[in-house]
């Protein structure tokens, strides 16, 4: 639902939250080339997603996993299961050789690692007046955004919102600005790279289900603003050794 009647909130939450299957981002910053490698929910634009509601971030954290890592673990679990069969005794969970118990311990560590949720990060957001507002018409955008998009004013008026335009009954909102630039440049990624080049580092929109503001930031220079990680690996995950991630001796895996 679009609403231009409420004046823009000029205060951005000091920090917003991002859930990721990857650990250690606080040391290297967020990278756009990682987009699509986890199981995160789809955001409305190409960039790194944040929410100003920590509870929402926590829910996302429990839903995302490193797909490549899970694939490796699944293959190892299959190999371990076949190898354990060589040592099983008659009773369930019993083995006739200590090697079986060693393999079972490794199997359990991998299962725990596979189901461990990701990390929750927080980061300082750009000021609201620097961001394209998804839900506001072009006249409802901040002065900074209007100035940066000025070169496209004629195209927007030709496309919609005036009696002479293709769609006179439609307004030009932040969402349609982004859509127009996506069509013009050929992809969402190209549209965000263009917006970044003219000094627009991202967008924000209101999630009407959670009543929280959510952000998509695509300027990598702004994606390392005092990042904090909020879970310790020692408390929330089983750190696997290199040996754990190797096929069991005797396995036929290449």
C-alpha positions in Angstrom: 0.0 0.0 0.0 1.4 3.3 -1.0 1.0 6.3 1.3 2.4 9.8 0.5 0.4 11.5 3.3 2.6 10.6 6.2 5.8 12.7 6.1 9.0 10.8 5.7 10.6 9.7 8.9 13.9 11.6 8.9 15.5 9.3 11.5 16.9 6.0 10.5 17.3 3.3 13.2 20.9 3.4 14.3 21.3 -0.3 13.4 19.4 -2.8 11.3 19.7 -6.6 11.2 20.8 -9.2 8.7 20.8 -13.0 9.0 23.3 -15.0 7.0 24.5 -18.6 6.8 28.1 -17.3 6.7 30.2 -16.5 9.7 33.0 -13.9 9.9 31.3 -11.2 7.8 32.1 -8.7 10.6 35.8 -9.1 9.5 35.4 -8.8 5.7 32.2 -6.9 5.1 29.2 -7.9 3.1 29.8 -8.9 -0.5 27.3 -8.6 -3.4 28.8 -11.7 -5.1 27.4 -13.9 -2.2 23.8 -13.0 -3.1 21.8 -16.1 -3.9 24.3 -18.6 -2.3 22.2 -19.2 0.8 18.5 -19.9 1.3 17.6 -16.4 2.3 14.2 -15.0 1.4 13.8 -13.0 -1.8 14.2 -9.2 -1.4 12.5 -6.8 -3.8 15.9 -5.6 -5.3 19.4 -6.8 -5.8 21.4 -6.1 -2.7 21.9 -7.1 0.9 18.7 -7.2 2.9 18.3 -5.8 6.4 15.4 -5.3 8.8 15.0 -2.8 11.7 13.2 -5.5 13.7 15.6 -7.9 15.5 12.9 -10.5 16.0 12.4 -10.7 12.2 16.2 -11.1 11.9 16.2 -13.9 14.4 13.4 -15.7 12.4 15.4 -15.4 9.2 18.5 -16.7 10.9 16.8 -19.9 11.7 15.6 -20.4 8.1 18.9 -19.9 6.2 21.7 -22.4 5.5 24.9 -22.6 3.5 23.6 -24.8 0.7 27.1 -25.8 -0.6 28.2 -26.8 2.9 25.0 -28.8 3.4 25.5 -30.6 0.1 29.1 -31.6 1.2 27.8 -32.8 4.6 25.0 -34.8 3.0 27.5 -36.6 0.8 29.7 -37.3 3.8 26.8 -38.6 5.9 25.9 -41.1 3.1 29.5 -42.3 3.0 29.7 -42.6 6.8 26.5 -44.5 6.9 27.9 -47.1 4.4 31.1 -47.3 6.3 29.4 -47.8 9.7 27.4 -50.7 8.3 30.7 -52.7 8.1 31.0 -52.5 11.9 27.4 -52.7 13.2 26.5 -55.3 15.8 23.0 -56.8 16.1 21.5 -54.2 18.4 20.7 -50.7 17.1 23.5 -48.3 17.9 25.9 -51.0 18.8 29.2 -51.7 17.0 31.5 -54.7 17.0 34.6 -52.5 16.7 35.7 -49.2 18.2 36.0 -47.8 14.7 32.2 -47.9 14.4 31.8 -45.7 17.4 34.4 -43.2 16.0 32.4 -43.0 12.8 29.2 -42.6 14.7 30.6 -39.7 16.7 31.7 -38.0 13.5 28.3 -38.7 12.0 26.6 -37.0 15.0 28.9 -33.9 14.7 28.0 -33.5 11.1 24.3 -33.8 11.8 24.5 -31.1 14.5 26.5 -28.8 12.2 24.0 -29.3 9.3 21.1 -28.1 11.5 22.9 -25.2 13.2 21.3 -21.8 12.2 23.3 -19.0 10.8 24.7 -15.8 12.2 22.9 -12.6 13.0 24.6 -9.3 12.1 23.7 -5.7 12.7 25.0 -2.7 10.8 24.6 1.1 10.7 22.2 2.1 7.9 22.5 5.1 5.6 20.3 8.1 6.5 16.7 7.7 5.3 17.0 10.7 3.0 19.9 8.9 1.1 17.6 5.9 0.3 15.1 5.4 -2.5 11.7 4.9 -0.7 9.9 2.0 -2.4 6.5 3.1 -1.2 6.5 6.8 -2.0 5.8 8.6 -5.3 8.7 10.5 -6.9 7.3 13.7 -5.3 7.4 12.0 -1.9 11.1 11.1 -2.1 13.7 13.1 -0.2 15.2 16.2 -1.9 18.5 14.3 -2.3 16.8 11.4 -4.2 14.8 13.7 -6.4 18.0 15.6 -7.4 19.9 12.4 -8.2 17.1 11.1 -10.3 16.4 14.4 -12.1 17.9 13.2 -15.4 15.0 10.6 -15.6 12.2 13.0 -14.8 11.1 13.3 -18.5 11.2 9.5 -18.9 9.1 8.9 -15.8 6.5 11.5 -17.0 6.4 9.8 -20.4 5.9 6.4 -18.7 3.1 7.3 -16.2 1.3 9.8 -14.1 0.5 12.6 -16.7 -2.4 12.8 -19.2 0.1 12.4 -22.1 1.9 9.4 -20.6 1.6 5.7 -21.4 -0.1 5.0 -18.1 -1.8 8.3 -17.0 -3.7 6.6 -14.1 -0.5 5.3 -12.4 1.9 7.3 -10.2 5.7 6.9 -10.3 6.6 5.3 -7.0 10.0 4.1 -5.8 9.1 0.6 -6.9 8.3 1.7 -10.4 11.4 3.8 -10.6 13.4 0.7 -9.8 11.4 -1.4 -12.2 11.9 1.2 -15.0 15.7 1.3 -14.4 15.8 -2.5 -14.3 14.1 -2.6 -17.8 16.4 0.1 -19.1 19.6 -1.4 -17.9 18.7 -5.1 -18.5 18.8 -6.5 -14.9 18.2 -5.7 -11.3 22.0 -5.9 -10.7 22.7 -3.4 -13.4 20.0 -1.1 -12.0 21.5 -1.2 -8.6 25.0 -0.6 -9.9 23.7 2.5 -11.8 21.9 3.8 -8.7 25.1 3.3 -6.6 27.1 5.2 -9.3 24.8 8.3 -8.8 25.1 8.1 -5.0 21.9 6.2 -4.0 23.3 3.3 -1.8 20.0 1.4 -1.4 16.3 1.5 -0.7 13.9 1.1 2.1 10.3 -0.2 2.3 7.7 -0.8 5.0 6.8 -4.4 5.7 3.1 -4.2 6.4 3.0 -7.6 8.1 5.7 -6.8 10.8 5.3 -3.0 10.6 9.1 -2.9 10.4 11.2 -1.0 7.9 13.3 -3.2 5.7 16.3 -2.2 3.7 18.2 -3.3 0.6 21.7 -1.9 0.5 23.8 -2.4 -2.7 26.7 0.1 -2.3 29.6 -2.1 -1.0 31.3 1.0 0.4 28.4 1.3 2.7 28.2 -2.4 3.6 30.9 -2.3 6.2 29.6 0.3 8.6 30.6 -1.0 12.0 29.2 -4.6 11.5 28.6 -6.6 14.6 28.1 -10.3 14.9 25.7 -11.3 17.7 26.4 -15.0 18.2 29.6 -16.7 19.3 30.6 -19.8 17.3 31.5 -21.6 20.5 28.0 -21.2 21.9 25.8 -21.8 18.8 27.6 -24.2 16.4 29.9 -27.2 16.4 33.1 -26.2 14.8 34.1 -29.1 12.5 37.7 -30.0 12.1 39.3 -30.5 8.6 39.2 -34.2 9.4 35.5 -34.2 10.0 34.9 -32.8 6.5 37.0 -35.6 4.9 35.5 -38.9 3.6 36.0 -41.8 5.9 39.0 -44.1 5.3 37.8 -46.9 3.1 35.2 -44.8 1.4 35.0 -45.0 -2.4 34.5 -41.3 -2.8 36.9 -39.5 -5.1 
